[in-house]
Each structure stands twice: as structure tokens, then as C-alpha cells.
Amino acid sequence: MADKELAVPENVPGKWYVEDTCIACDSCTSIAPDHFVYTDDGEYAYVHKQPENEEEEQACLDAMESCPSESIKNDG
């Protein structure tokens, strides 16, 4: 279940976000590198850019579905 209170502070505003349960597995940054990046210390990923079209939305959805810790969420 999505809980925006668990969202990491680096997420850019928008419907997609990463929660603090991220384990830095590299899945989302590999699948949707334009949208997910790691913090400078590499502890976890966050949403760097919200999707702007259907193709980008699908990339974020694919990343969410591959997330082993189920840390990627959206409000949509």
C-alpha cells in the first residue's frame, strides 16, 4: 500500500515516488535511468524526473513491477 509519509525527501514532486524501504538493488535505475537515480551516498534511489508521456510512464511502471522491496509507488 502506498504511504506518501514514507517517501524519501529527494523525490521530485509528482505522482511517482520511492519510499524509504528502498534497498538500492539497481533495478529501477537500470530499467528507467531517466527517472530513478541514487543519492550521492548510494544508499537508496529516488524519483529524479516524473514521466511526461506514455512511454516514460510505462518505464516507471516496469521499474515499479521489478522492485523487490516494493518501494516504488504512485498516486495514480
N, CA, C and O atoms as a Maestro MAE file, in Angstrom:
{
 s_m_m2io_version
 :::
 2.0.0
}

f_m_ct {
 s_m_title
 :::
 protein
 m_atom[304] {
  # First column is atom index #
  i_m_mmod_type
  r_m_x_coord
  r_m_y_coord
  r_m_z_coord
  i_m_residue_number
  s_m_chain_name
  s_m_pdb_residue_name
  s_m_pdb_atom_name
  i_m_atomic_number
  :::
  1 25 0.836 -1.180 0.000 1 A "MET " " N  " 7
  2 3 0.000 0.000 0.000 1 A "MET " " CA " 6
  3 2 0.889 1.254 0.000 1 A "MET " " C  " 6
  4 15 1.874 1.321 0.735 1 A "MET " " O  " 8
  5 25 0.542 2.220 -0.808 2 A "ALA " " N  " 7
  6 3 1.301 3.462 -0.902 2 A "ALA " " CA " 6
  7 2 1.108 4.302 0.351 2 A "ALA " " C  " 6
  8 15 -0.007 4.464 0.847 2 A "ALA " " O  " 8
  9 25 2.206 4.827 0.844 3 A "ASP " " N  " 7
  10 3 2.176 5.698 2.017 3 A "ASP " " CA " 6
  11 2 3.148 6.833 1.778 3 A "ASP " " C  " 6
  12 15 4.350 6.682 1.994 3 A "ASP " " O  " 8
  13 25 2.638 7.965 1.337 4 A "LYS " " N  " 7
  14 3 3.488 9.091 0.979 4 A "LYS " " CA " 6
  15 2 4.332 9.585 2.159 4 A "LYS " " C  " 6
  16 15 5.338 10.265 1.956 4 A "LYS " " O  " 8
  17 25 3.933 9.250 3.381 5 A "GLU " " N  " 7
  18 3 4.729 9.641 4.544 5 A "GLU " " CA " 6
  19 2 6.059 8.893 4.590 5 A "GLU " " C  " 6
  20 15 6.984 9.324 5.279 5 A "GLU " " O  " 8
  21 25 6.166 7.781 3.866 6 A "LEU " " N  " 7
  22 3 7.407 7.010 3.804 6 A "LEU " " CA " 6
  23 2 8.298 7.436 2.640 6 A "LEU " " C  " 6
  24 15 9.396 6.905 2.479 6 A "LEU " " O  " 8
  25 25 7.837 8.391 1.827 7 A "ALA " " N  " 7
  26 3 8.597 8.842 0.664 7 A "ALA " " CA " 6
  27 2 9.902 9.501 1.100 7 A "ALA " " C  " 6
  28 15 9.940 10.269 2.062 7 A "ALA " " O  " 8
  29 25 10.977 9.181 0.365 8 A "VAL " " N  " 7
  30 3 12.259 9.815 0.662 8 A "VAL " " CA " 6
  31 2 12.204 11.274 0.229 8 A "VAL " " C  " 6
  32 15 11.507 11.609 -0.729 8 A "VAL " " O  " 8
  33 25 12.931 12.143 0.921 9 A "PRO " " N  " 7
  34 3 12.814 13.580 0.652 9 A "PRO " " CA " 6
  35 2 13.345 14.030 -0.703 9 A "PRO " " C  " 6
  36 15 12.975 15.106 -1.174 9 A "PRO " " O  " 8
  37 25 14.192 13.247 -1.335 10 A "GLU " " N  " 7
  38 3 14.777 13.642 -2.621 10 A "GLU " " CA " 6
  39 2 13.822 13.520 -3.801 10 A "GLU " " C  " 6
  40 15 14.085 14.093 -4.858 10 A "GLU " " O  " 8
  41 25 12.728 12.795 -3.652 11 A "ASN " " N  " 7
  42 3 11.777 12.645 -4.754 11 A "ASN " " CA " 6
  43 2 11.315 14.009 -5.257 11 A "ASN " " C  " 6
  44 15 11.001 14.897 -4.465 11 A "ASN " " O  " 8
  45 25 11.275 14.171 -6.589 12 A "VAL " " N  " 7
  46 3 10.698 15.392 -7.136 12 A "VAL " " CA " 6
  47 2 9.180 15.304 -6.978 12 A "VAL " " C  " 6
  48 15 8.632 14.202 -6.953 12 A "VAL " " O  " 8
  49 25 8.502 16.423 -6.874 13 A "PRO " " N  " 7
  50 3 7.044 16.398 -6.714 13 A "PRO " " CA " 6
  51 2 6.356 15.714 -7.894 13 A "PRO " " C  " 6
  52 15 6.782 15.847 -9.041 13 A "PRO " " O  " 8
  53 25 5.308 14.995 -7.597 14 A "GLY " " N  " 7
  54 3 4.539 14.309 -8.627 14 A "GLY " " CA " 6
  55 2 3.972 13.009 -8.100 14 A "GLY " " C  " 6
  56 15 4.121 12.688 -6.921 14 A "GLY " " O  " 8
  57 25 3.319 12.259 -8.981 15 A "LYS " " N  " 7
  58 3 2.629 11.050 -8.525 15 A "LYS " " CA " 6
  59 2 3.560 9.886 -8.238 15 A "LYS " " C  " 6
  60 15 3.212 9.027 -7.427 15 A "LYS " " O  " 8
  61 25 4.718 9.817 -8.858 16 A "TRP " " N  " 7
  62 3 5.662 8.732 -8.625 16 A "TRP " " CA " 6
  63 2 6.613 9.100 -7.503 16 A "TRP " " C  " 6
  64 15 7.050 10.246 -7.402 16 A "TRP " " O  " 8
  65 25 6.939 8.109 -6.645 17 A "TYR " " N  " 7
  66 3 7.900 8.342 -5.566 17 A "TYR " " CA " 6
  67 2 8.488 7.028 -5.078 17 A "TYR " " C  " 6
  68 15 7.949 5.952 -5.337 17 A "TYR " " O  " 8
  69 25 9.606 7.137 -4.368 18 A "VAL " " N  " 7
  70 3 10.263 5.983 -3.765 18 A "VAL " " CA " 6
  71 2 10.148 6.130 -2.255 18 A "VAL " " C  " 6
  72 15 10.357 7.209 -1.702 18 A "VAL " " O  " 8
  73 25 9.812 5.023 -1.600 19 A "GLU " " N  " 7
  74 3 9.711 5.022 -0.140 19 A "GLU " " CA " 6
  75 2 11.065 4.684 0.489 19 A "GLU " " C  " 6
  76 15 11.991 4.231 -0.184 19 A "GLU " " O  " 8
  77 25 11.147 4.918 1.783 20 A "ASP " " N  " 7
  78 3 12.403 4.706 2.499 20 A "ASP " " CA " 6
  79 2 12.758 3.230 2.713 20 A "ASP " " C  " 6
  80 15 13.724 2.918 3.409 20 A "ASP " " O  " 8
  81 25 11.990 2.339 2.124 21 A "THR " " N  " 7
  82 3 12.287 0.910 2.202 21 A "THR " " CA " 6
  83 2 13.202 0.440 1.069 21 A "THR " " C  " 6
  84 15 13.516 -0.747 0.977 21 A "THR " " O  " 8
  85 25 13.626 1.357 0.216 22 A "CYS " " N  " 7
  86 3 14.493 1.039 -0.925 22 A "CYS " " CA " 6
  87 2 15.781 0.364 -0.436 22 A "CYS " " C  " 6
  88 15 16.388 0.792 0.546 22 A "CYS " " O  " 8
  89 25 16.186 -0.706 -1.147 23 A "ILE " " N  " 7
  90 3 17.391 -1.438 -0.781 23 A "ILE " " CA " 6
  91 2 18.533 -1.209 -1.779 23 A "ILE " " C  " 6
  92 15 19.530 -1.930 -1.739 23 A "ILE " " O  " 8
  93 25 18.409 -0.239 -2.656 24 A "ALA " " N  " 7
  94 3 19.456 0.110 -3.630 24 A "ALA " " CA " 6
  95 2 19.882 -1.095 -4.466 24 A "ALA " " C  " 6
  96 15 21.073 -1.374 -4.603 24 A "ALA " " O  " 8
  97 25 18.912 -1.798 -5.018 25 A "CYS " " N  " 7
  98 3 19.191 -3.023 -5.767 25 A "CYS " " CA " 6
  99 2 19.623 -2.767 -7.211 25 A "CYS " " C  " 6
  100 15 20.140 -3.675 -7.860 25 A "CYS " " O  " 8
  101 25 19.427 -1.570 -7.719 26 A "ASP " " N  " 7
  102 3 19.803 -1.166 -9.071 26 A "ASP " " CA " 6
  103 2 18.752 -1.520 -10.125 26 A "ASP " " C  " 6
  104 15 18.973 -1.275 -11.311 26 A "ASP " " O  " 8
  105 25 17.638 -2.079 -9.727 27 A "SER " " N  " 7
  106 3 16.612 -2.457 -10.693 27 A "SER " " CA " 6
  107 2 16.001 -1.230 -11.369 27 A "SER " " C  " 6
  108 15 16.005 -1.134 -12.596 27 A "SER " " O  " 8
  109 25 15.482 -0.303 -10.587 28 A "CYS " " N  " 7
  110 3 14.801 0.857 -11.179 28 A "CYS " " CA " 6
  111 2 15.756 1.755 -11.965 28 A "CYS " " C  " 6
  112 15 15.386 2.303 -13.004 28 A "CYS " " O  " 8
  113 25 16.976 1.901 -11.470 29 A "THR " " N  " 7
  114 3 17.937 2.763 -12.170 29 A "THR " " CA " 6
  115 2 18.399 2.130 -13.475 29 A "THR " " C  " 6
  116 15 18.866 2.833 -14.372 29 A "THR " " O  " 8
  117 25 18.276 0.814 -13.592 30 A "SER " " N  " 7
  118 3 18.606 0.129 -14.842 30 A "SER " " CA " 6
  119 2 17.447 0.188 -15.831 30 A "SER " " C  " 6
  120 15 17.654 0.374 -17.030 30 A "SER " " O  " 8
  121 25 16.235 0.031 -15.327 31 A "ILE " " N  " 7
  122 3 15.047 -0.006 -16.181 31 A "ILE " " CA " 6
  123 2 14.612 1.381 -16.633 31 A "ILE " " C  " 6
  124 15 14.232 1.568 -17.789 31 A "ILE " " O  " 8
  125 25 14.664 2.347 -15.734 32 A "ALA " " N  " 7
  126 3 14.207 3.713 -16.042 32 A "ALA " " CA " 6
  127 2 15.228 4.737 -15.529 32 A "ALA " " C  " 6
  128 15 14.927 5.513 -14.621 32 A "ALA " " O  " 8
  129 25 16.435 4.737 -16.111 33 A "PRO " " N  " 7
  130 3 17.504 5.609 -15.612 33 A "PRO " " CA " 6
  131 2 17.233 7.109 -15.756 33 A "PRO " " C  " 6
  132 15 17.859 7.920 -15.073 33 A "PRO " " O  " 8
  133 25 16.320 7.473 -16.624 34 A "ASP " " N  " 7
  134 3 15.972 8.891 -16.758 34 A "ASP " " CA " 6
  135 2 15.098 9.363 -15.609 34 A "ASP " " C  " 6
  136 15 14.926 10.565 -15.407 34 A "ASP " " O  " 8
  137 25 14.546 8.422 -14.856 35 A "HIS " " N  " 7
  138 3 13.580 8.770 -13.813 35 A "HIS " " CA " 6
  139 2 14.043 8.434 -12.407 35 A "HIS " " C  " 6
  140 15 13.655 9.103 -11.450 35 A "HIS " " O  " 8
  141 25 14.866 7.409 -12.272 36 A "PHE " " N  " 7
  142 3 15.332 6.985 -10.960 36 A "PHE " " CA " 6
  143 2 16.845 7.090 -10.882 36 A "PHE " " C  " 6
  144 15 17.553 6.606 -11.765 36 A "PHE " " O  " 8
  145 25 17.334 7.717 -9.836 37 A "VAL " " N  " 7
  146 3 18.778 7.832 -9.590 37 A "VAL " " CA " 6
  147 2 19.037 7.563 -8.110 37 A "VAL " " C  " 6
  148 15 18.119 7.559 -7.290 37 A "VAL " " O  " 8
  149 25 20.306 7.341 -7.794 38 A "TYR " " N  " 7
  150 3 20.697 7.115 -6.403 38 A "TYR " " CA " 6
  151 2 21.116 8.412 -5.726 38 A "TYR " " C  " 6
  152 15 21.552 9.365 -6.373 38 A "TYR " " O  " 8
  153 25 20.973 8.420 -4.427 39 A "THR " " N  " 7
  154 3 21.506 9.529 -3.636 39 A "THR " " CA " 6
  155 2 23.022 9.522 -3.803 39 A "THR " " C  " 6
  156 15 23.596 8.521 -4.232 39 A "THR " " O  " 8
  157 25 23.665 10.622 -3.469 40 A "ASP " " N  " 7
  158 3 25.115 10.715 -3.618 40 A "ASP " " CA " 6
  159 2 25.853 9.620 -2.862 40 A "ASP " " C  " 6
  160 15 26.897 9.149 -3.313 40 A "ASP " " O  " 8
  161 25 25.323 9.213 -1.722 41 A "ASP " " N  " 7
  162 3 25.976 8.155 -0.945 41 A "ASP " " CA " 6
  163 2 25.557 6.751 -1.391 41 A "ASP " " C  " 6
  164 15 26.065 5.761 -0.862 41 A "ASP " " O  " 8
  165 25 24.640 6.653 -2.354 42 A "GLY " " N  " 7
  166 3 24.225 5.374 -2.910 42 A "GLY " " CA " 6
  167 2 23.358 4.524 -2.005 42 A "GLY " " C  " 6
  168 15 23.194 3.331 -2.256 42 A "GLY " " O  " 8
  169 25 22.801 5.106 -0.963 43 A "GLU " " N  " 7
  170 3 22.004 4.331 -0.009 43 A "GLU " " CA " 6
  171 2 20.642 3.921 -0.558 43 A "GLU " " C  " 6
  172 15 20.139 2.850 -0.218 43 A "GLU " " O  " 8
  173 25 20.044 4.747 -1.395 44 A "TYR " " N  " 7
  174 3 18.730 4.436 -1.944 44 A "TYR " " CA " 6
  175 2 18.481 5.268 -3.199 44 A "TYR " " C  " 6
  176 15 19.171 6.253 -3.464 44 A "TYR " " O  " 8
  177 25 17.486 4.847 -3.955 45 A "ALA " " N  " 7
  178 3 17.091 5.551 -5.167 45 A "ALA " " CA " 6
  179 2 15.946 6.506 -4.857 45 A "ALA " " C  " 6
  180 15 15.296 6.406 -3.816 45 A "ALA " " O  " 8
  181 25 15.714 7.424 -5.772 46 A "TYR " " N  " 7
  182 3 14.593 8.348 -5.675 46 A "TYR " " CA " 6
  183 2 14.163 8.768 -7.075 46 A "TYR " " C  " 6
  184 15 14.892 8.562 -8.045 46 A "TYR " " O  " 8
  185 25 12.980 9.355 -7.171 47 A "VAL " " N  " 7
  186 3 12.484 9.825 -8.466 47 A "VAL " " CA " 6
  187 2 13.124 11.177 -8.761 47 A "VAL " " C  " 6
  188 15 12.907 12.170 -8.066 47 A "VAL " " O  " 8
  189 25 13.920 11.168 -9.823 48 A "HIS " " N  " 7
  190 3 14.652 12.359 -10.258 48 A "HIS " " CA " 6
  191 2 13.830 13.187 -11.248 48 A "HIS " " C  " 6
  192 15 13.958 14.410 -11.314 48 A "HIS " " O  " 8
  193 25 12.983 12.491 -12.017 49 A "LYS " " N  " 7
  194 3 12.160 13.141 -13.050 49 A "LYS " " CA " 6
  195 2 10.854 12.370 -13.183 49 A "LYS " " C  " 6
  196 15 10.860 11.151 -13.353 49 A "LYS " " O  " 8
  197 25 9.764 13.067 -13.108 50 A "GLN " " N  " 7
  198 3 8.451 12.455 -13.305 50 A "GLN " " CA " 6
  199 2 8.252 12.166 -14.795 50 A "GLN " " C  " 6
  200 15 8.737 12.919 -15.639 50 A "GLN " " O  " 8
  201 25 7.550 11.095 -15.121 51 A "PRO " " N  " 7
  202 3 7.298 10.787 -16.534 51 A "PRO " " CA " 6
  203 2 6.420 11.850 -17.187 51 A "PRO " " C  " 6
  204 15 5.530 12.425 -16.560 51 A "PRO " " O  " 8
  205 25 6.700 12.091 -18.464 52 A "GLU " " N  " 7
  206 3 5.986 13.139 -19.199 52 A "GLU " " CA " 6
  207 2 5.159 12.605 -20.363 52 A "GLU " " C  " 6
  208 15 4.433 13.364 -21.004 52 A "GLU " " O  " 8
  209 25 5.260 11.316 -20.639 53 A "ASN " " N  " 7
  210 3 4.478 10.740 -21.735 53 A "ASN " " CA " 6
  211 2 4.219 9.268 -21.444 53 A "ASN " " C  " 6
  212 15 4.672 8.739 -20.430 53 A "ASN " " O  " 8
  213 25 3.502 8.624 -22.321 54 A "GLU " " N  " 7
  214 3 3.092 7.239 -22.109 54 A "GLU " " CA " 6
  215 2 4.285 6.279 -22.038 54 A "GLU " " C  " 6
  216 15 4.292 5.350 -21.230 54 A "GLU " " O  " 8
  217 25 5.277 6.506 -22.876 55 A "GLU " " N  " 7
  218 3 6.464 5.652 -22.884 55 A "GLU " " CA " 6
  219 2 7.232 5.761 -21.555 55 A "GLU " " C  " 6
  220 15 7.663 4.753 -20.996 55 A "GLU " " O  " 8
  221 25 7.393 6.976 -21.067 56 A "GLU " " N  " 7
  222 3 8.078 7.187 -19.793 56 A "GLU " " CA " 6
  223 2 7.256 6.630 -18.630 56 A "GLU " " C  " 6
  224 15 7.810 6.081 -17.678 56 A "GLU " " O  " 8
  225 25 5.962 6.772 -18.712 57 A "GLU " " N  " 7
  226 3 5.065 6.215 -17.690 57 A "GLU " " CA " 6
  227 2 5.223 4.693 -17.641 57 A "GLU " " C  " 6
  228 15 5.257 4.104 -16.560 57 A "GLU " " O  " 8
  229 25 5.319 4.061 -18.808 58 A "GLN " " N  " 7
  230 3 5.496 2.608 -18.868 58 A "GLN " " CA " 6
  231 2 6.838 2.203 -18.268 58 A "GLN " " C  " 6
  232 15 6.923 1.187 -17.579 58 A "GLN " " O  " 8
  233 25 7.877 2.975 -18.518 59 A "ALA " " N  " 7
  234 3 9.196 2.670 -17.944 59 A "ALA " " CA " 6
  235 2 9.136 2.706 -16.418 59 A "ALA " " C  " 6
  236 15 9.716 1.846 -15.756 59 A "ALA " " O  " 8
  237 25 8.448 3.684 -15.862 60 A "CYS " " N  " 7
  238 3 8.303 3.778 -14.404 60 A "CYS " " CA " 6
  239 2 7.464 2.620 -13.873 60 A "CYS " " C  " 6
  240 15 7.756 2.080 -12.806 60 A "CYS " " O  " 8
  241 25 6.440 2.242 -14.601 61 A "LEU " " N  " 7
  242 3 5.612 1.104 -14.201 61 A "LEU " " CA " 6
  243 2 6.434 -0.192 -14.224 61 A "LEU " " C  " 6
  244 15 6.323 -1.017 -13.317 61 A "LEU " " O  " 8
  245 25 7.251 -0.362 -15.255 62 A "ASP " " N  " 7
  246 3 8.120 -1.536 -15.336 62 A "ASP " " CA " 6
  247 2 9.092 -1.563 -14.154 62 A "ASP " " C  " 6
  248 15 9.338 -2.620 -13.571 62 A "ASP " " O  " 8
  249 25 9.637 -0.406 -13.805 63 A "ALA " " N  " 7
  250 3 10.546 -0.321 -12.661 63 A "ALA " " CA " 6
  251 2 9.818 -0.683 -11.373 63 A "ALA " " C  " 6
  252 15 10.353 -1.415 -10.540 63 A "ALA " " O  " 8
  253 25 8.607 -0.175 -11.209 64 A "MET " " N  " 7
  254 3 7.822 -0.470 -10.014 64 A "MET " " CA " 6
  255 2 7.553 -1.969 -9.903 64 A "MET " " C  " 6
  256 15 7.668 -2.545 -8.821 64 A "MET " " O  " 8
  257 25 7.198 -2.593 -11.009 65 A "GLU " " N  " 7
  258 3 6.885 -4.014 -11.004 65 A "GLU " " CA " 6
  259 2 8.108 -4.886 -10.737 65 A "GLU " " C  " 6
  260 15 7.971 -6.019 -10.275 65 A "GLU " " O  " 8
  261 25 9.291 -4.375 -11.021 66 A "SER " " N  " 7
  262 3 10.518 -5.156 -10.807 66 A "SER " " CA " 6
  263 2 11.133 -4.904 -9.441 66 A "SER " " C  " 6
  264 15 12.091 -5.587 -9.077 66 A "SER " " O  " 8
  265 25 10.629 -3.965 -8.682 67 A "CYS " " N  " 7
  266 3 11.222 -3.578 -7.399 67 A "CYS " " CA " 6
  267 2 11.038 -4.682 -6.351 67 A "CYS " " C  " 6
  268 15 9.906 -4.967 -5.960 67 A "CYS " " O  " 8
  269 25 12.126 -5.307 -5.892 68 A "PRO " " N  " 7
  270 3 11.998 -6.412 -4.943 68 A "PRO " " CA " 6
  271 2 11.512 -5.980 -3.549 68 A "PRO " " C  " 6
  272 15 10.958 -6.790 -2.806 68 A "PRO " " O  " 8
  273 25 11.719 -4.718 -3.203 69 A "SER " " N  " 7
  274 3 11.275 -4.230 -1.885 69 A "SER " " CA " 6
  275 2 9.947 -3.488 -1.959 69 A "SER " " C  " 6
  276 15 9.457 -2.971 -0.955 69 A "SER " " O  " 8
  277 25 9.365 -3.439 -3.166 70 A "GLU " " N  " 7
  278 3 8.090 -2.743 -3.397 70 A "GLU " " CA " 6
  279 2 8.118 -1.308 -2.879 70 A "GLU " " C  " 6
  280 15 7.161 -0.823 -2.276 70 A "GLU " " O  " 8
  281 25 9.248 -0.644 -3.133 71 A "SER " " N  " 7
  282 3 9.455 0.727 -2.636 71 A "SER " " CA " 6
  283 2 8.994 1.802 -3.601 71 A "SER " " C  " 6
  284 15 8.872 2.961 -3.204 71 A "SER " " O  " 8
  285 25 8.734 1.462 -4.848 72 A "ILE " " N  " 7
  286 3 8.292 2.439 -5.836 72 A "ILE " " CA " 6
  287 2 6.777 2.479 -5.819 72 A "ILE " " C  " 6
  288 15 6.112 1.448 -5.923 72 A "ILE " " O  " 8
  289 25 6.241 3.679 -5.686 73 A "LYS " " N  " 7
  290 3 4.789 3.861 -5.593 73 A "LYS " " CA " 6
  291 2 4.355 4.995 -6.507 73 A "LYS " " C  " 6
  292 15 5.170 5.783 -6.987 73 A "LYS " " O  " 8
  293 25 3.048 5.056 -6.733 74 A "ASN " " N  " 7
  294 3 2.484 6.209 -7.428 74 A "ASN " " CA " 6
  295 2 1.089 6.473 -6.873 74 A "ASN " " C  " 6
  296 15 0.449 5.588 -6.306 74 A "ASN " " O  " 8
  297 25 0.646 7.682 -7.048 75 A "ASP " " N  " 7
  298 3 -0.661 8.106 -6.552 75 A "ASP " " CA " 6
  299 2 -1.740 7.947 -7.611 75 A "ASP " " C  " 6
  300 15 -2.859 8.431 -7.440 75 A "ASP " " O  " 8
  301 25 -1.409 7.271 -8.704 76 A "GLY " " N  " 7
  302 3 -2.334 7.207 -9.811 76 A "GLY " " CA " 6
  303 2 -3.106 5.981 -9.952 76 A "GLY " " C  " 6
  304 15 -3.913 5.862 -10.875 76 A "GLY " " O  " 8
  :::
 }
 m_bond[303] {
  # First column is bond index #
  i_m_from
  i_m_to
  i_m_order
  :::
  1 1 2 1
  2 2 3 1
  3 3 4 2
  4 3 5 1
  5 5 6 1
  6 6 7 1
  7 7 8 2
  8 7 9 1
  9 9 10 1
  10 10 11 1
  11 11 12 2
  12 11 13 1
  13 13 14 1
  14 14 15 1
  15 15 16 2
  16 15 17 1
  17 17 18 1
  18 18 19 1
  19 19 20 2
  20 19 21 1
  21 21 22 1
  22 22 23 1
  23 23 24 2
  24 23 25 1
  25 25 26 1
  26 26 27 1
  27 27 28 2
  28 27 29 1
  29 29 30 1
  30 30 31 1
  31 31 32 2
  32 31 33 1
  33 33 34 1
  34 34 35 1
  35 35 36 2
  36 35 37 1
  37 37 38 1
  38 38 39 1
  39 39 40 2
  40 39 41 1
  41 41 42 1
  42 42 43 1
  43 43 44 2
  44 43 45 1
  45 45 46 1
  46 46 47 1
  47 47 48 2
  48 47 49 1
  49 49 50 1
  50 50 51 1
  51 51 52 2
  52 51 53 1
  53 53 54 1
  54 54 55 1
  55 55 56 2
  56 55 57 1
  57 57 58 1
  58 58 59 1
  59 59 60 2
  60 59 61 1
  61 61 62 1
  62 62 63 1
  63 63 64 2
  64 63 65 1
  65 65 66 1
  66 66 67 1
  67 67 68 2
  68 67 69 1
  69 69 70 1
  70 70 71 1
  71 71 72 2
  72 71 73 1
  73 73 74 1
  74 74 75 1
  75 75 76 2
  76 75 77 1
  77 77 78 1
  78 78 79 1
  79 79 80 2
  80 79 81 1
  81 81 82 1
  82 82 83 1
  83 83 84 2
  84 83 85 1
  85 85 86 1
  86 86 87 1
  87 87 88 2
  88 87 89 1
  89 89 90 1
  90 90 91 1
  91 91 92 2
  92 91 93 1
  93 93 94 1
  94 94 95 1
  95 95 96 2
  96 95 97 1
  97 97 98 1
  98 98 99 1
  99 99 100 2
  100 99 101 1
  101 101 102 1
  102 102 103 1
  103 103 104 2
  104 103 105 1
  105 105 106 1
  106 106 107 1
  107 107 108 2
  108 107 109 1
  109 109 110 1
  110 110 111 1
  111 111 112 2
  112 111 113 1
  113 113 114 1
  114 114 115 1
  115 115 116 2
  116 115 117 1
  117 117 118 1
  118 118 119 1
  119 119 120 2
  120 119 121 1
  121 121 122 1
  122 122 123 1
  123 123 124 2
  124 123 125 1
  125 125 126 1
  126 126 127 1
  127 127 128 2
  128 127 129 1
  129 129 130 1
  130 130 131 1
  131 131 132 2
  132 131 133 1
  133 133 134 1
  134 134 135 1
  135 135 136 2
  136 135 137 1
  137 137 138 1
  138 138 139 1
  139 139 140 2
  140 139 141 1
  141 141 142 1
  142 142 143 1
  143 143 144 2
  144 143 145 1
  145 145 146 1
  146 146 147 1
  147 147 148 2
  148 147 149 1
  149 149 150 1
  150 150 151 1
  151 151 152 2
  152 151 153 1
  153 153 154 1
  154 154 155 1
  155 155 156 2
  156 155 157 1
  157 157 158 1
  158 158 159 1
  159 159 160 2
  160 159 161 1
  161 161 162 1
  162 162 163 1
  163 163 164 2
  164 163 165 1
  165 165 166 1
  166 166 167 1
  167 167 168 2
  168 167 169 1
  169 169 170 1
  170 170 171 1
  171 171 172 2
  172 171 173 1
  173 173 174 1
  174 174 175 1
  175 175 176 2
  176 175 177 1
  177 177 178 1
  178 178 179 1
  179 179 180 2
  180 179 181 1
  181 181 182 1
  182 182 183 1
  183 183 184 2
  184 183 185 1
  185 185 186 1
  186 186 187 1
  187 187 188 2
  188 187 189 1
  189 189 190 1
  190 190 191 1
  191 191 192 2
  192 191 193 1
  193 193 194 1
  194 194 195 1
  195 195 196 2
  196 195 197 1
  197 197 198 1
  198 198 199 1
  199 199 200 2
  200 199 201 1
  201 201 202 1
  202 202 203 1
  203 203 204 2
  204 203 205 1
  205 205 206 1
  206 206 207 1
  207 207 208 2
  208 207 209 1
  209 209 210 1
  210 210 211 1
  211 211 212 2
  212 211 213 1
  213 213 214 1
  214 214 215 1
  215 215 216 2
  216 215 217 1
  217 217 218 1
  218 218 219 1
  219 219 220 2
  220 219 221 1
  221 221 222 1
  222 222 223 1
  223 223 224 2
  224 223 225 1
  225 225 226 1
  226 226 227 1
  227 227 228 2
  228 227 229 1
  229 229 230 1
  230 230 231 1
  231 231 232 2
  232 231 233 1
  233 233 234 1
  234 234 235 1
  235 235 236 2
  236 235 237 1
  237 237 238 1
  238 238 239 1
  239 239 240 2
  240 239 241 1
  241 241 242 1
  242 242 243 1
  243 243 244 2
  244 243 245 1
  245 245 246 1
  246 246 247 1
  247 247 248 2
  248 247 249 1
  249 249 250 1
  250 250 251 1
  251 251 252 2
  252 251 253 1
  253 253 254 1
  254 254 255 1
  255 255 256 2
  256 255 257 1
  257 257 258 1
  258 258 259 1
  259 259 260 2
  260 259 261 1
  261 261 262 1
  262 262 263 1
  263 263 264 2
  264 263 265 1
  265 265 266 1
  266 266 267 1
  267 267 268 2
  268 267 269 1
  269 269 270 1
  270 270 271 1
  271 271 272 2
  272 271 273 1
  273 273 274 1
  274 274 275 1
  275 275 276 2
  276 275 277 1
  277 277 278 1
  278 278 279 1
  279 279 280 2
  280 279 281 1
  281 281 282 1
  282 282 283 1
  283 283 284 2
  284 283 285 1
  285 285 286 1
  286 286 287 1
  287 287 288 2
  288 287 289 1
  289 289 290 1
  290 290 291 1
  291 291 292 2
  292 291 293 1
  293 293 294 1
  294 294 295 1
  295 295 296 2
  296 295 297 1
  297 297 298 1
  298 298 299 1
  299 299 300 2
  300 299 301 1
  301 301 302 1
  302 302 303 1
  303 303 304 2
  :::
 }
}
